[in-house]
Amino acid sequence: MCYGFVADVVAVEIDPDTLEVQIEAITSVHDCGTILNPLLLDGQTTGSIAHGVGGATLEELRYGQDGQMIAASFMDYLCPTAAELGFELTLDHVVTPSPHTPLGAKGAAEGSAMSIPVALANAVSDALRPLGVEIDRLPVHGAVIHELLANRERGPECR
């Protein structure tokens, strides 16, 4: 197995009235070794970023008080659409061929599905730092931020 490498940077804006998190831009740089098909690589990377954005902002397994899942369909379990993915996206690639594969290729793009949620949560934490709020769970959306702000105002025993 030969893994690729990724670095992601996310810029967000948070509406002070609604607490809605708006992604302004994402920059993602991948090293997947020898690039075999640049067009497919960019498509795969964009898809991986979309998955990461969904996991970071929308996709939430919710259960009722009785333990019954209440997010059992796409009516309740939200996935990103073009509306949520309209941010500026910059992709770049570094090429360091793998000495362990015949063509020098490594894994490509899947890393963003894991790194985008973390980068987004850190961007939101950075934006909320003046308010004394730190993101400690995903997905992060207005309701979560509202809850964290309310808990902060009630004191540490409510956290």
MARVEXVEX-460782 format. One record per residue: x, y, z of N, C-alpha, C in turn; chain; residue number from 1. Coordinates in Angstrom, 1 decimal. Each point is the difference from the previous one (the first is absolute). Example, Ala and Ser with C-alpha at 12.3 -4.5 7.8 and 13.67 -1.06 7.14 Angstrom:
2
{milo {13.2,-5.7,7.8},{-0.9,1.2,0.0},{0.9,1.2,0.0},'A',1}
{milo {-0.4,1.1,-0.7},{0.9,1.1,0.0},{-0.8,1.1,0.8},'A',2}
This chain:
159
{milo {0.8,-1.2,0.0},{-0.8,1.2,0.0},{0.9,1.2,0.0},'A',1}
{milo {-0.5,1.0,-0.7},{0.8,1.3,-0.1},{-0.9,1.1,0.1},'A',2}
{milo {0.1,0.8,1.0},{-1.0,1.1,0.3},{0.5,1.3,-0.6},'A',3}
{milo {-0.9,0.8,-0.4},{0.3,1.4,-0.5},{0.0,0.9,1.2},'A',4}
{milo {0.3,1.2,-0.2},{0.0,1.1,1.0},{-0.9,1.1,-0.4},'A',5}
{milo {-0.6,0.7,1.0},{-0.9,1.1,-0.3},{0.2,1.1,1.0},'A',6}
{milo {-0.2,1.2,-0.4},{-0.1,1.2,0.9},{-1.2,0.8,-0.5},'A',7}
{milo {-0.9,0.3,1.0},{-1.2,0.8,-0.4},{0.0,1.2,0.9},'A',8}
{milo {-0.5,1.1,-0.6},{-0.2,1.3,0.7},{-1.5,0.4,-0.3},'A',9}
{milo {-0.7,0.4,1.0},{-1.4,0.4,-0.1},{-0.2,1.4,0.5},'A',10}
{milo {-0.7,0.8,-0.7},{-0.3,1.4,0.4},{-1.6,0.0,0.2},'A',11}
{milo {-0.4,0.4,1.1},{-1.5,0.1,0.3},{-0.4,1.4,0.4},'A',12}
{milo {-1.3,0.3,-0.1},{-0.6,1.2,0.5},{-1.2,-0.5,0.8},'A',13}
{milo {-0.2,0.6,1.2},{-1.2,-0.4,0.8},{-0.9,1.2,0.1},'A',14}
{milo {-1.3,-0.1,-0.4},{-0.9,1.0,0.1},{-0.3,0.3,1.5},'A',15}
{milo {0.2,1.2,0.5},{-0.2,0.3,1.4},{-1.4,-0.1,0.5},'A',16}
{milo {-1.0,0.1,-0.9},{-1.4,-0.1,0.4},{-0.5,-1.4,0.0},'A',17}
{milo {0.3,-0.7,-1.1},{-0.6,-1.4,-0.1},{1.0,-1.1,0.4},'A',18}
{milo {1.3,0.4,0.2},{1.1,-0.9,0.3},{0.2,-1.1,-1.1},'A',19}
{milo {-0.5,0.3,-1.2},{0.2,-0.9,-1.1},{1.5,0.1,-0.4},'A',20}
{milo {0.6,-1.2,-0.2},{1.4,-0.1,-0.5},{0.0,0.0,-1.5},'A',21}
{milo {0.7,1.0,-0.6},{0.1,0.0,-1.4},{1.5,-0.2,-0.4},'A',22}
{milo {0.2,-1.0,-0.8},{1.4,-0.3,-0.5},{0.3,1.0,-1.1},'A',23}
{milo {1.0,0.8,0.2},{0.4,0.9,-1.0},{1.0,-0.6,-1.1},'A',24}
{milo {0.9,-0.8,0.5},{1.0,-0.5,-0.9},{0.7,-1.3,0.7},'A',25}
{milo {0.4,-0.9,-0.9},{0.8,-1.1,0.4},{1.2,-0.1,-0.9},'A',26}
{milo {1.1,-0.2,0.5},{1.2,-0.3,-0.8},{0.5,-1.4,0.5},'A',27}
{milo {0.3,-0.9,-1.0},{0.4,-1.3,0.3},{1.2,-0.4,-0.9},'A',28}
{milo {1.0,-0.5,0.7},{1.2,-0.4,-0.8},{0.3,-1.4,0.3},'A',29}
{milo {0.1,-0.8,-1.0},{0.2,-1.5,0.1},{1.3,-0.4,-0.6},'A',30}
{milo {0.6,-1.0,0.6},{1.1,-0.7,-0.6},{-0.4,-1.5,-0.1},'A',31}
{milo {-0.4,-0.3,-1.2},{-0.3,-1.4,-0.3},{1.0,-0.7,-0.9},'A',32}
{milo {1.2,0.5,0.1},{1.1,-0.6,-0.8},{-0.2,0.4,-1.5},'A',33}
{milo {0.3,-0.9,-0.8},{-0.2,0.2,-1.5},{-1.4,0.1,-0.3},'A',34}
{milo {-0.4,1.1,-0.7},{-1.4,0.2,-0.3},{-0.3,-0.7,-1.4},'A',35}
{milo {-0.9,-0.9,0.1},{-0.2,-0.8,-1.2},{-1.1,0.6,-0.9},'A',36}
{milo {-1.0,0.7,0.6},{-1.0,0.7,-0.8},{-0.4,1.3,0.8},'A',37}
{milo {0.5,1.1,-0.4},{-0.3,1.3,0.7},{-1.5,0.3,0.1},'A',38}
{milo {-0.7,-0.2,-1.0},{-1.4,0.3,0.0},{-0.8,-0.8,1.0},'A',39}
{milo {0.3,-1.3,0.0},{-0.7,-0.9,1.0},{0.5,0.3,1.4},'A',40}
{milo {1.2,0.3,0.2},{0.5,0.4,1.3},{-0.7,1.2,0.6},'A',41}
{milo {-0.2,1.0,-0.9},{-0.7,1.2,0.5},{-1.4,-0.3,0.3},'A',42}
{milo {-0.7,-0.9,-0.8},{-1.3,-0.4,0.3},{-0.1,-0.8,1.3},'A',43}
{milo {0.9,-0.9,0.2},{0.0,-0.8,1.2},{0.3,0.9,1.3},'A',44}
{milo {0.9,0.9,-0.2},{0.3,0.9,1.1},{-1.2,0.9,0.4},'A',45}
{milo {-0.7,0.5,-1.0},{-1.2,0.9,0.2},{-1.1,-0.9,0.7},'A',46}
{milo {-0.1,-1.2,-0.4},{-1.0,-0.9,0.6},{0.3,-0.2,1.5},'A',47}
{milo {1.3,-0.3,0.2},{0.4,-0.2,1.4},{-0.2,1.2,0.9},'A',48}
{milo {0.2,1.2,-0.6},{-0.2,1.2,0.8},{-1.5,0.2,0.3},'A',49}
{milo {-0.8,-0.3,-1.0},{-1.5,0.0,0.2},{-0.4,-0.9,1.1},'A',50}
{milo {0.6,-1.2,0.0},{-0.4,-0.9,1.1},{0.5,0.5,1.4},'A',51}
{milo {1.2,0.6,0.0},{0.5,0.6,1.2},{-0.9,1.2,0.5},'A',52}
{milo {-0.5,0.8,-0.9},{-0.9,1.1,0.3},{-1.3,-0.5,0.6},'A',53}
{milo {-0.5,-1.1,-0.6},{-1.2,-0.6,0.5},{0.1,-0.5,1.4},'A',54}
{milo {1.1,-0.7,0.2},{0.2,-0.6,1.4},{0.3,1.1,1.0},'A',55}
{milo {0.5,1.1,-0.4},{0.4,1.1,0.9},{-1.2,0.9,0.3},'A',56}
{milo {-1.0,0.1,-0.9},{-1.0,1.0,0.2},{-1.4,-0.5,0.0},'A',57}
{milo {-0.3,-1.1,-0.6},{-1.4,-0.5,-0.2},{-0.3,-1.4,0.6},'A',58}
{milo {0.8,-0.9,-0.3},{-0.3,-1.4,0.2},{0.0,-0.3,1.5},'A',59}
{milo {-1.1,-0.4,0.5},{-0.1,-0.2,1.5},{-1.0,-1.2,0.2},'A',60}
{milo {0.5,-1.0,0.7},{-0.9,-1.1,0.5},{-0.6,0.5,1.3},'A',61}
{milo {-1.3,0.2,-0.1},{-0.8,0.4,1.2},{-0.9,-1.0,0.5},'A',62}
{milo {-0.2,-0.1,1.3},{-0.9,-1.0,0.6},{-0.9,0.8,0.9},'A',63}
{milo {-1.3,-0.6,0.2},{-0.9,0.6,0.9},{0.2,-0.5,1.4},'A',64}
{milo {-0.7,0.5,1.0},{0.1,-0.4,1.4},{-0.1,-1.5,0.2},'A',65}
{milo {-0.8,-0.6,-0.9},{-0.3,-1.5,0.1},{1.1,-0.8,-0.7},'A',66}
{milo {1.0,0.7,-0.5},{1.1,-0.8,-0.7},{-0.3,-0.2,-1.5},'A',67}
{milo {-1.2,0.4,-0.4},{-0.3,-0.3,-1.4},{0.7,1.1,-0.9},'A',68}
{milo {0.6,-0.5,-1.1},{0.7,0.9,-0.9},{-1.1,0.9,-0.7},'A',69}
{milo {0.3,1.3,0.0},{-0.9,0.9,-0.6},{0.6,0.6,-1.3},'A',70}
{milo {1.1,-0.4,-0.4},{0.7,0.5,-1.2},{0.2,-1.3,-0.9},'A',71}
{milo {-1.1,-0.7,-0.3},{0.1,-1.2,-0.7},{-0.2,0.1,-1.6},'A',72}
{milo {-0.3,1.2,-0.5},{-0.1,0.2,-1.4},{0.6,1.3,-0.4},'A',73}
{milo {0.2,0.2,-1.3},{0.6,1.2,-0.5},{-0.9,1.3,0.3},'A',74}
{milo {-1.3,-0.3,0.5},{-0.8,1.2,0.4},{0.5,0.6,1.3},'A',75}
{milo {0.7,-0.9,0.8},{0.5,0.4,1.3},{1.5,0.0,0.1},'A',76}
{milo {0.6,-0.8,-0.8},{1.5,-0.1,0.0},{0.5,0.8,-1.2},'A',77}
{milo {0.5,1.2,0.2},{0.3,0.9,-1.1},{1.3,-0.2,-0.6},'A',78}
{milo {0.1,0.1,-1.3},{1.3,-0.1,-0.7},{0.2,1.3,-0.8},'A',79}
{milo {1.3,0.4,-0.2},{0.2,1.2,-0.7},{-0.6,0.0,-1.5},'A',80}
{milo {-0.4,1.2,-0.4},{-0.5,0.2,-1.4},{0.9,1.1,-0.6},'A',81}
{milo {-0.3,0.3,-1.2},{0.8,1.1,-0.7},{-0.1,1.3,0.8},'A',82}
{milo {-1.1,0.2,0.8},{-0.1,1.2,0.8},{1.0,0.1,1.1},'A',83}
{milo {0.3,-1.1,0.6},{1.0,0.0,1.1},{1.5,-0.1,-0.6},'A',84}
{milo {0.1,-0.3,-1.3},{1.3,-0.2,-0.5},{0.5,1.1,-1.0},'A',85}
{milo {-0.7,1.2,0.2},{0.3,1.1,-0.9},{1.2,0.9,0.4},'A',86}
{milo {0.9,-0.5,0.8},{1.1,0.8,0.5},{1.2,-0.1,-1.1},'A',87}
{milo {0.9,0.9,0.2},{1.2,0.0,-0.8},{0.9,-1.2,0.3},'A',88}
{milo {0.3,-0.8,-1.0},{0.8,-1.2,0.3},{1.3,0.1,-0.8},'A',89}
{milo {1.1,-0.1,0.7},{1.3,0.0,-0.7},{0.7,-1.4,0.3},'A',90}
{milo {0.4,-0.6,-1.1},{0.6,-1.3,0.1},{1.5,0.1,-0.5},'A',91}
{milo {0.9,-0.7,0.6},{1.3,0.0,-0.5},{0.6,-1.4,0.3},'A',92}
{milo {1.1,-0.4,-0.6},{0.6,-1.3,0.1},{1.5,0.1,0.1},'A',93}
{milo {0.5,-0.8,0.9},{1.5,-0.1,0.1},{0.3,-1.4,-0.5},'A',94}
{milo {1.0,-0.2,-0.7},{0.3,-1.3,-0.6},{1.3,-0.5,0.6},'A',95}
{milo {-0.1,-1.0,0.9},{1.2,-0.7,0.5},{-0.3,-1.5,-0.2},'A',96}
{milo {0.5,-0.6,-1.1},{-0.4,-1.4,-0.4},{0.4,-0.9,1.2},'A',97}
{milo {-0.9,-1.0,0.1},{0.3,-1.0,1.0},{1.0,-1.0,-0.5},'A',98}
{milo {1.0,-0.4,0.8},{0.9,-1.0,-0.4},{-0.6,-1.4,0.2},'A',99}
{milo {-1.2,-0.2,0.5},{-0.6,-1.2,0.4},{-1.0,-0.5,-1.0},'A',100}
{milo {-0.3,0.8,-1.1},{-1.0,-0.5,-1.0},{0.6,0.1,-1.3},'A',101}
{milo {-0.4,-0.8,-1.0},{0.6,0.0,-1.3},{0.0,1.3,-0.8},'A',102}
{milo {-1.1,0.8,0.2},{-0.1,1.2,-0.7},{0.3,1.3,0.8},'A',103}
{milo {0.3,-0.3,1.3},{0.3,1.1,0.9},{-1.3,0.7,0.6},'A',104}
{milo {-1.1,-0.7,-0.2},{-1.3,0.6,0.4},{-0.2,-0.4,1.5},'A',105}
{milo {-0.8,0.9,0.7},{-0.4,-0.2,1.4},{-1.5,0.1,0.0},'A',106}
{milo {-0.6,-0.1,1.2},{-1.4,0.3,0.1},{-0.3,1.4,-0.4},'A',107}
{milo {-1.2,0.2,-0.5},{-0.4,1.3,-0.5},{-1.3,0.5,0.5},'A',108}
{milo {0.1,1.2,0.7},{-1.2,0.8,0.3},{-0.8,-0.4,1.2},'A',109}
{milo {0.0,-1.3,0.3},{-0.9,-0.4,1.1},{0.2,0.6,1.3},'A',110}
{milo {1.2,0.5,0.2},{0.4,0.7,1.3},{-0.9,1.2,0.3},'A',111}
{milo {-0.4,0.7,-1.0},{-0.8,1.2,0.3},{-1.4,-0.3,0.7},'A',112}
{milo {-0.5,-1.2,-0.2},{-1.2,-0.3,0.7},{0.2,-0.1,1.5},'A',113}
{milo {1.2,-0.2,0.4},{0.4,0.0,1.4},{0.6,1.3,0.5},'A',114}
{milo {0.7,0.7,-0.8},{0.7,1.2,0.5},{-0.9,1.3,-0.1},'A',115}
{milo {-0.9,0.0,-1.0},{-0.9,1.2,-0.1},{-0.9,0.2,1.2},'A',116}
{milo {-0.6,-1.0,0.6},{-0.8,0.2,1.3},{0.9,0.7,1.1},'A',117}
{milo {1.2,-0.5,0.1},{0.9,0.5,1.1},{0.4,1.5,-0.4},'A',118}
{milo {0.3,0.2,-1.2},{0.4,1.4,-0.4},{-1.2,0.9,0.1},'A',119}
{milo {-1.2,-0.4,-0.3},{-1.1,0.8,0.1},{-0.4,0.3,1.5},'A',120}
{milo {0.1,-1.0,0.8},{-0.3,0.2,1.4},{1.1,1.0,0.6},'A',121}
{milo {1.2,-0.1,-0.4},{1.0,0.9,0.5},{-0.2,1.4,-0.5},'A',122}
{milo {-0.5,0.2,-1.2},{-0.3,1.3,-0.6},{-1.1,0.6,0.8},'A',123}
{milo {-1.1,-0.8,0.3},{-1.1,0.6,0.8},{0.5,0.3,1.4},'A',124}
{milo {0.8,-0.8,0.7},{0.5,0.3,1.3},{0.8,1.3,0.0},'A',125}
{milo {0.8,0.2,-1.1},{0.8,1.2,-0.1},{-0.9,1.2,-0.1},'A',126}
{milo {-1.1,-0.1,-0.8},{-0.9,1.1,-0.2},{-0.7,0.3,1.3},'A',127}
{milo {-0.3,-1.0,0.8},{-0.7,0.2,1.3},{0.9,0.2,1.2},'A',128}
{milo {1.3,0.0,-0.2},{0.9,0.2,1.1},{-0.3,1.2,0.9},'A',129}
{milo {-0.3,1.2,-0.7},{-0.3,1.2,0.9},{-1.2,-0.2,0.9},'A',130}
{milo {-0.9,-1.0,-0.3},{-1.2,-0.2,0.8},{0.3,-1.1,1.0},'A',131}
{milo {1.2,-0.6,0.0},{0.3,-1.0,1.0},{-0.6,-1.4,-0.3},'A',132}
{milo {-0.3,-0.2,-1.3},{-0.6,-1.3,-0.3},{1.0,-0.8,-0.9},'A',133}
{milo {0.1,-1.3,0.4},{0.8,-0.9,-0.8},{-0.8,-1.2,-0.5},'A',134}
{milo {0.1,-0.3,-1.3},{-0.8,-1.1,-0.5},{0.6,-1.3,0.5},'A',135}
{milo {-0.9,-0.9,0.5},{0.5,-1.2,0.6},{-0.8,-1.2,-0.6},'A',136}
{milo {-0.7,0.2,-1.1},{-0.8,-1.1,-0.6},{-0.4,0.3,-1.4},'A',137}
{milo {-0.3,-1.0,-0.7},{-0.5,0.2,-1.4},{-1.4,-0.7,-0.1},'A',138}
{milo {-0.9,0.4,-0.8},{0.2,1.1,-1.0},{-0.1,1.4,0.8},'A',139}
{milo {0.5,1.0,-0.6},{0.0,1.3,0.5},{-1.0,0.9,-0.8},'A',140}
{milo {-1.0,0.5,0.6},{-1.0,0.8,-0.7},{-0.6,1.0,1.0},'A',141}
{milo {-0.9,0.8,-0.4},{-0.5,1.1,0.9},{-0.5,-0.5,1.3},'A',142}
{milo {-0.8,-1.1,0.0},{-0.5,-0.5,1.2},{1.1,-0.5,1.0},'A',143}
{milo {1.0,-0.5,-0.5},{1.1,-0.4,0.9},{0.7,1.2,0.6},'A',144}
{milo {0.3,1.0,-0.9},{0.6,1.2,0.5},{-0.9,0.7,1.0},'A',145}
{milo {-1.3,0.1,-0.3},{-0.9,0.6,1.0},{0.0,-0.7,1.4},'A',146}
{milo {0.1,-1.4,-0.1},{0.0,-0.8,1.3},{1.4,0.3,0.7},'A',147}
{milo {1.1,0.1,-0.7},{1.2,0.2,0.6},{0.1,1.4,0.6},'A',148}
{milo {-0.6,1.0,-0.7},{-0.1,1.4,0.6},{-0.8,0.0,1.2},'A',149}
{milo {-1.2,-0.7,0.0},{-0.8,0.0,1.2},{0.6,-0.7,1.2},'A',150}
{milo {0.7,-1.1,-0.3},{0.7,-0.7,1.1},{1.1,0.9,0.6},'A',151}
{milo {0.7,0.7,-0.9},{1.1,0.9,0.5},{-0.6,1.1,0.9},'A',152}
{milo {-1.1,0.5,-0.3},{-0.7,1.0,0.8},{-0.5,-0.5,1.3},'A',153}
{milo {-0.3,-1.3,0.1},{-0.5,-0.6,1.2},{1.1,-0.4,0.9},'A',154}
{milo {1.2,-0.2,-0.5},{1.1,-0.3,0.8},{0.6,-1.4,-0.3},'A',155}
{milo {1.2,-0.3,0.6},{0.7,-1.2,-0.3},{-0.8,-1.3,0.4},'A',156}
{milo {-0.8,0.1,1.0},{-0.7,-1.2,0.5},{-1.1,-0.5,-1.0},'A',157}
{milo {-0.3,0.9,-1.0},{-1.1,-0.4,-0.9},{0.7,-0.6,-1.3},'A',158}
{milo {1.2,0.0,-0.1},{0.7,-0.5,-1.2},{0.1,-1.5,-0.1},'A',159}
